[in-house]
Amino acid sequence: MARRRWIDEADVGLALVTIFIAMSLLLPCYLFALHLGAAGCGETCESTTTWWTTLTFFAFDGILFAAVMPVYVLRAKRWERTWWIPAGGILLLAVGGLIAYLVIRIAIPTP
């Protein structure tokens, strides 16, 4: 009879780091698309605000990625618990993305 392998902490950490990488790539693209929408609406939108908000989030995302990934890899190599590192990165990305989204949405008036 074959032994069933259950999901362990390493699998959870790998799944979470995959979600973190996907969010690190997709959230800045989404915010940039929002900025392009603001840049195309003329004088009624604050496209300067959306541009600087987008750039600030790019920098935040890059710094967070540069902090989370090496710590995750170093701890994973030593077989230590790693699931909380990408989970914290996902949480910080979500909060930062929400703040950037709200600032951009405030800068774009709704009709």
N, CA and C atoms as an extended XYZ file, in Angstrom:
333
Properties=species:S:1:pos:R:3:atomname:S:1:resname:S:1:resid:I:1 pbc="F F F"
N         0.835       -1.163        0.000 N   MET     1
C         0.000        0.000        0.000 CA  MET     1
C         0.895        1.245        0.000 C   MET     1
N         0.567        2.168       -0.869 N   ALA     2
C         1.372        3.382       -0.997 CA  ALA     2
C         1.086        4.332        0.165 C   ALA     2
N         2.144        4.941        0.629 N   ARG     3
C         2.011        5.913        1.701 CA  ARG     3
C         1.578        7.253        1.140 C   ARG     3
N         0.626        7.859        1.775 N   ARG     4
C         0.150        9.162        1.309 CA  ARG     4
C         1.006       10.258        1.939 C   ARG     4
N         1.460       11.166        1.110 N   ARG     5
C         2.288       12.271        1.590 CA  ARG     5
C         1.398       13.490        1.820 C   ARG     5
N         1.433       14.004        3.017 N   TRP     6
C         0.637       15.177        3.354 CA  TRP     6
C         1.427       16.437        3.060 C   TRP     6
N         0.721       17.518        2.915 N   ILE     7
C         1.377       18.793        2.664 CA  ILE     7
C         2.107       19.217        3.932 C   ILE     7
N         3.384       19.520        3.795 N   ASP     8
C         4.152       19.959        4.950 CA  ASP     8
C         4.450       21.456        4.836 C   ASP     8
N         5.210       21.981        5.781 N   GLU     9
C         5.481       23.412        5.824 CA  GLU     9
C         6.281       23.895        4.621 C   GLU     9
N         7.143       23.045        4.091 N   ALA    10
C         7.927       23.445        2.921 CA  ALA    10
C         7.018       23.656        1.719 C   ALA    10
N         6.011       22.805        1.559 N   ASP    11
C         5.068       22.965        0.455 CA  ASP    11
C         4.241       24.230        0.609 C   ASP    11
N         3.828       24.512        1.822 N   VAL    12
C         3.060       25.735        2.080 CA  VAL    12
C         3.919       26.957        1.791 C   VAL    12
N         5.170       26.938        2.235 N   GLY    13
C         6.077       28.057        1.972 CA  GLY    13
C         6.304       28.268        0.493 C   GLY    13
N         6.442       27.171       -0.254 N   LEU    14
C         6.636       27.279       -1.700 CA  LEU    14
C         5.402       27.837       -2.391 C   LEU    14
N         4.227       27.406       -1.967 N   ALA    15
C         2.992       27.946       -2.542 CA  ALA    15
C         2.845       29.429       -2.222 C   ALA    15
N         3.162       29.817       -0.997 N   LEU    16
C         3.056       31.227       -0.611 CA  LEU    16
C         4.072       32.097       -1.331 C   LEU    16
N         5.282       31.589       -1.536 N   VAL    17
C         6.275       32.392       -2.250 CA  VAL    17
C         5.892       32.527       -3.720 C   VAL    17
N         5.218       31.534       -4.279 N   THR    18
C         4.726       31.646       -5.655 CA  THR    18
C         3.653       32.726       -5.749 C   THR    18
N         2.758       32.760       -4.777 N   ILE    19
C         1.727       33.812       -4.750 CA  ILE    19
C         2.381       35.177       -4.560 C   ILE    19
N         3.401       35.251       -3.715 N   PHE    20
C         4.105       36.521       -3.484 CA  PHE    20
C         4.764       37.021       -4.769 C   PHE    20
N         5.403       36.140       -5.512 N   ILE    21
C         6.050       36.535       -6.764 CA  ILE    21
C         5.007       37.005       -7.773 C   ILE    21
N         3.892       36.293       -7.864 N   ALA    22
C         2.831       36.700       -8.795 CA  ALA    22
C         2.264       38.070       -8.415 C   ALA    22
N         2.047       38.292       -7.132 N   MET    23
C         1.540       39.603       -6.696 CA  MET    23
C         2.565       40.696       -6.943 C   MET    23
N         3.843       40.380       -6.764 N   SER    24
C         4.893       41.368       -6.995 CA  SER    24
C         4.955       41.792       -8.456 C   SER    24
N         4.575       40.905       -9.345 N   LEU    25
C         4.584       41.237      -10.769 CA  LEU    25
C         3.277       41.869      -11.233 C   LEU    25
N         2.156       41.406      -10.722 N   LEU    26
C         0.859       41.847      -11.242 CA  LEU    26
C         0.343       43.145      -10.623 C   LEU    26
N         0.572       43.373       -9.338 N   LEU    27
C         0.073       44.605       -8.712 CA  LEU    27
C         0.670       45.867       -9.332 C   LEU    27
N         1.986       45.928       -9.575 N   PRO    28
C         2.510       47.132      -10.231 CA  PRO    28
C         1.948       47.326      -11.644 C   PRO    28
N         1.731       46.247      -12.358 N   CYS    29
C         1.143       46.361      -13.704 CA  CYS    29
C        -0.275       46.930      -13.626 C   CYS    29
N        -1.038       46.488      -12.654 N   TYR    30
C        -2.402       46.985      -12.488 CA  TYR    30
C        -2.403       48.470      -12.121 C   TYR    30
N        -1.520       48.860      -11.203 N   LEU    31
C        -1.453       50.273      -10.819 CA  LEU    31
C        -0.976       51.139      -11.981 C   LEU    31
N        -0.072       50.624      -12.797 N   PHE    32
C         0.375       51.378      -13.967 CA  PHE    32
C        -0.761       51.532      -14.968 C   PHE    32
N        -1.574       50.505      -15.121 N   ALA    33
C        -2.742       50.617      -16.007 CA  ALA    33
C        -3.721       51.658      -15.475 C   ALA    33
N        -3.898       51.727      -14.160 N   LEU    34
C        -4.733       52.773      -13.584 CA  LEU    34
C        -4.148       54.157      -13.862 C   LEU    34
N        -2.835       54.284      -13.772 N   HIS    35
C        -2.199       55.564      -14.068 CA  HIS    35
C        -2.417       55.946      -15.529 C   HIS    35
N        -2.310       54.995      -16.424 N   LEU    36
C        -2.534       55.304      -17.839 CA  LEU    36
C        -3.953       55.791      -18.064 C   LEU    36
N        -4.905       55.256      -17.319 N   GLY    37
C        -6.279       55.743      -17.405 CA  GLY    37
C        -6.396       57.174      -16.926 C   GLY    37
N        -5.634       57.515      -15.892 N   ALA    38
C        -5.659       58.889      -15.382 CA  ALA    38
C        -4.921       59.829      -16.320 C   ALA    38
N        -3.865       59.341      -16.963 N   ALA    39
C        -3.096       60.201      -17.863 CA  ALA    39
C        -3.900       60.542      -19.110 C   ALA    39
N        -4.856       59.694      -19.470 N   GLY    40
C        -5.636       59.936      -20.678 CA  GLY    40
C        -6.887       60.761      -20.481 C   GLY    40
N        -7.177       61.178      -19.259 N   CYS    41
C        -8.441       61.887      -19.043 CA  CYS    41
C        -8.282       63.399      -19.012 C   CYS    41
N        -7.115       63.901      -19.343 N   GLY    42
C        -6.947       65.350      -19.495 CA  GLY    42
C        -6.704       66.073      -18.186 C   GLY    42
N        -7.218       67.306      -18.118 N   GLU    43
C        -6.966       68.174      -16.973 CA  GLU    43
C        -7.793       67.828      -15.744 C   GLU    43
N        -8.834       67.009      -15.896 N   THR    44
C        -9.696       66.718      -14.758 CA  THR    44
C        -9.056       65.740      -13.780 C   THR    44
N        -8.046       65.005      -14.214 N   CYS    45
C        -7.389       64.023      -13.346 CA  CYS    45
C        -6.042       64.540      -12.878 C   CYS    45
N        -5.639       64.071      -11.731 N   GLU    46
C        -4.319       64.393      -11.197 CA  GLU    46
C        -3.340       63.310      -11.648 C   GLU    46
N        -2.888       63.387      -12.901 N   SER    47
C        -2.018       62.329      -13.401 CA  SER    47
C        -0.638       62.380      -12.750 C   SER    47
N        -0.215       63.533      -12.262 N   THR    48
C         1.065       63.605      -11.546 CA  THR    48
C         0.988       62.809      -10.248 C   THR    48
N        -0.129       62.925       -9.545 N   THR    49
C        -0.310       62.168       -8.305 CA  THR    49
C        -0.315       60.671       -8.585 C   THR    49
N        -1.024       60.263       -9.618 N   THR    50
C        -1.072       58.826       -9.932 CA  THR    50
C         0.294       58.320      -10.365 C   THR    50
N         1.063       59.142      -11.099 N   TRP    51
C         2.388       58.719      -11.543 CA  TRP    51
C         3.312       58.514      -10.345 C   TRP    51
N         3.348       59.474       -9.411 N   TRP    52
C         4.236       59.342       -8.259 CA  TRP    52
C         3.770       58.233       -7.314 C   TRP    52
N         2.482       58.023       -7.236 N   THR    53
C         1.980       56.906       -6.433 CA  THR    53
C         2.418       55.579       -7.041 C   THR    53
N         2.325       55.479       -8.362 N   THR    54
C         2.747       54.252       -9.049 CA  THR    54
C         4.245       54.026       -8.873 C   THR    54
N         5.045       55.065       -9.040 N   LEU    55
C         6.492       54.917       -8.862 CA  LEU    55
C         6.860       54.548       -7.428 C   LEU    55
N         6.163       55.153       -6.482 N   THR    56
C         6.431       54.822       -5.076 CA  THR    56
C         6.102       53.365       -4.790 C   THR    56
N         5.001       52.873       -5.362 N   PHE    57
C         4.673       51.469       -5.156 CA  PHE    57
C         5.681       50.561       -5.848 C   PHE    57
N         6.176       50.952       -7.032 N   PHE    58
C         7.236       50.178       -7.688 CA  PHE    58
C         8.451       50.046       -6.764 C   PHE    58
N         8.851       51.170       -6.152 N   ALA    59
C        10.004       51.138       -5.248 CA  ALA    59
C         9.715       50.273       -4.019 C   ALA    59
N         8.524       50.424       -3.441 N   PHE    60
C         8.123       49.612       -2.287 CA  PHE    60
C         8.136       48.129       -2.639 C   PHE    60
N         7.613       47.806       -3.805 N   ASP    61
C         7.570       46.417       -4.253 CA  ASP    61
C         8.974       45.860       -4.445 C   ASP    61
N         9.847       46.643       -5.063 N   GLY    62
C        11.222       46.187       -5.281 CA  GLY    62
C        11.983       45.966       -3.985 C   GLY    62
N        11.820       46.899       -3.040 N   ILE    63
C        12.500       46.759       -1.752 CA  ILE    63
C        11.955       45.560       -0.986 C   ILE    63
N        10.641       45.392       -1.004 N   LEU    64
C        10.038       44.260       -0.304 CA  LEU    64
C        10.479       42.934       -0.924 C   LEU    64
N        10.524       42.872       -2.247 N   PHE    65
C        10.968       41.658       -2.935 CA  PHE    65
C        12.424       41.364       -2.597 C   PHE    65
N        13.259       42.414       -2.593 N   ALA    66
C        14.682       42.230       -2.271 CA  ALA    66
C        14.893       41.834       -0.817 C   ALA    66
N        13.933       42.128        0.048 N   ALA    67
C        14.061       41.736        1.449 CA  ALA    67
C        13.516       40.336        1.710 C   ALA    67
N        12.394       40.007        1.083 N   VAL    68
C        11.722       38.734        1.379 CA  VAL    68
C        12.433       37.550        0.732 C   VAL    68
N        12.799       37.656       -0.520 N   MET    69
C        13.323       36.492       -1.227 CA  MET    69
C        14.636       35.954       -0.656 C   MET    69
N        15.636       36.796       -0.378 N   PRO    70
C        16.863       36.213        0.198 CA  PRO    70
C        16.633       35.561        1.565 C   PRO    70
N        15.805       36.180        2.398 N   VAL    71
C        15.525       35.594        3.717 CA  VAL    71
C        14.816       34.258        3.547 C   VAL    71
N        13.854       34.199        2.618 N   TYR    72
C        13.143       32.937        2.373 CA  TYR    72
C        14.108       31.854        1.900 C   TYR    72
N        14.958       32.181        0.944 N   VAL    73
C        15.878       31.181        0.387 CA  VAL    73
C        16.880       30.712        1.441 C   VAL    73
N        17.415       31.632        2.216 N   LEU    74
C        18.393       31.242        3.241 CA  LEU    74
C        17.772       30.338        4.301 C   LEU    74
N        16.566       30.668        4.729 N   ARG    75
C        15.911       29.823        5.741 CA  ARG    75
C        15.482       28.477        5.151 C   ARG    75
N        15.066       28.476        3.884 N   ALA    76
C        14.652       27.217        3.250 CA  ALA    76
C        15.843       26.276        3.077 C   ALA    76
N        17.015       26.835        2.801 N   LYS    77
C        18.210       25.995        2.654 CA  LYS    77
C        18.574       25.292        3.957 C   LYS    77
N        18.257       25.914        5.078 N   ARG    78
C        18.557       25.320        6.390 CA  ARG    78
C        17.388       24.513        6.938 C   ARG    78
N        16.349       24.329        6.136 N   TRP    79
C        15.151       23.570        6.503 CA  TRP    79
C        14.465       24.142        7.740 C   TRP    79
N        14.463       25.454        7.850 N   GLU    80
C        13.758       26.104        8.954 CA  GLU    80
C        12.370       26.516        8.472 C   GLU    80
N        11.521       26.891        9.401 N   ARG    81
C        10.169       27.312        9.035 CA  ARG    81
C        10.239       28.556        8.164 C   ARG    81
N         9.564       28.506        7.019 N   THR    82
C         9.650       29.622        6.082 CA  THR    82
C         8.291       30.143        5.641 C   THR    82
N         7.208       29.530        6.054 N   TRP    83
C         5.905       29.915        5.530 CA  TRP    83
C         5.531       31.333        5.922 C   TRP    83
N         5.997       31.814        7.067 N   TRP    84
C         5.599       33.143        7.544 CA  TRP    84
C         6.287       34.267        6.777 C   TRP    84
N         7.421       34.000        6.140 N   ILE    85
C         8.135       35.051        5.406 CA  ILE    85
C         7.343       35.502        4.181 C   ILE    85
N         6.962       34.602        3.260 N   PRO    86
C         6.158       35.073        2.132 CA  PRO    86
C         4.757       35.497        2.547 C   PRO    86
N         4.225       34.915        3.634 N   ALA    87
C         2.901       35.342        4.104 CA  ALA    87
C         2.954       36.798        4.564 C   ALA    87
N         4.000       37.178        5.261 N   GLY    88
C         4.177       38.572        5.654 CA  GLY    88
C         4.380       39.474        4.455 C   GLY    88
N         5.125       38.985        3.458 N   GLY    89
C         5.321       39.757        2.229 CA  GLY    89
C         4.015       39.965        1.476 C   GLY    89
N         3.187       38.931        1.437 N   ILE    90
C         1.885       39.053        0.776 CA  ILE    90
C         1.021       40.071        1.506 C   ILE    90
N         1.032       40.011        2.817 N   LEU    91
C         0.242       40.962        3.603 CA  LEU    91
C         0.714       42.393        3.378 C   LEU    91
N         2.027       42.620        3.417 N   LEU    92
C         2.558       43.961        3.181 CA  LEU    92
C         2.268       44.443        1.765 C   LEU    92
N         2.381       43.552        0.784 N   LEU    93
C         2.049       43.926       -0.594 CA  LEU    93
C         0.584       44.295       -0.727 C   LEU    93
N        -0.280       43.535       -0.084 N   ALA    94
C        -1.709       43.818       -0.179 CA  ALA    94
C        -2.040       45.169        0.459 C   ALA    94
N        -1.449       45.452        1.608 N   VAL    95
C        -1.707       46.738        2.266 CA  VAL    95
C        -1.142       47.887        1.436 C   VAL    95
N         0.075       47.743        0.949 N   GLY    96
C         0.673       48.788        0.106 CA  GLY    96
C        -0.092       48.995       -1.183 C   GLY    96
N        -0.531       47.898       -1.799 N   GLY    97
C        -1.320       48.001       -3.024 CA  GLY    97
C        -2.662       48.663       -2.787 C   GLY    97
N        -3.290       48.359       -1.645 N   LEU    98
C        -4.571       48.981       -1.315 CA  LEU    98
C        -4.418       50.483       -1.097 C   LEU    98
N        -3.367       50.888       -0.402 N   ILE    99
C        -3.127       52.318       -0.188 CA  ILE    99
C        -2.875       53.020       -1.515 C   ILE    99
N        -2.037       52.425       -2.373 N   ALA   100
C        -1.759       53.028       -3.679 CA  ALA   100
C        -3.022       53.094       -4.532 C   ALA   100
N        -3.827       52.044       -4.496 N   TYR   101
C        -5.076       52.033       -5.258 CA  TYR   101
C        -6.012       53.143       -4.783 C   TYR   101
N        -6.133       53.307       -3.476 N   LEU   102
C        -7.016       54.347       -2.950 CA  LEU   102
C        -6.533       55.747       -3.321 C   LEU   102
N        -5.226       55.967       -3.265 N   VAL   103
C        -4.707       57.282       -3.652 CA  VAL   103
C        -4.966       57.550       -5.131 C   VAL   103
N        -4.755       56.548       -5.966 N   ILE   104
C        -5.011       56.726       -7.395 CA  ILE   104
C        -6.494       56.940       -7.663 C   ILE   104
N        -7.346       56.189       -6.999 N   ARG   105
C        -8.795       56.366       -7.205 CA  ARG   105
C        -9.279       57.733       -6.723 C   ARG   105
N        -8.671       58.273       -5.677 N   ILE   106
C        -9.029       59.623       -5.224 CA  ILE   106
C        -8.592       60.659       -6.257 C   ILE   106
N        -7.444       60.431       -6.895 N   ALA   107
C        -6.936       61.386       -7.887 CA  ALA   107
C        -7.746       61.356       -9.184 C   ALA   107
N        -8.480       60.277       -9.435 N   ILE   108
C        -9.308       60.182      -10.639 CA  ILE   108
C       -10.750       60.434      -10.243 C   ILE   108
N       -11.311       61.576      -10.633 N   PRO   109
C       -12.701       61.854      -10.246 CA  PRO   109
C       -13.670       60.944      -10.987 C   PRO   109
N       -14.718       60.546      -10.291 N   THR   110
C       -15.748       59.731      -10.930 CA  THR   110
C       -16.871       60.630      -11.381 C   THR   110
N       -17.440       60.364      -12.549 N   PRO   111
C       -18.493       61.235      -13.065 CA  PRO   111
C       -19.786       61.131      -12.278 C   PRO   111
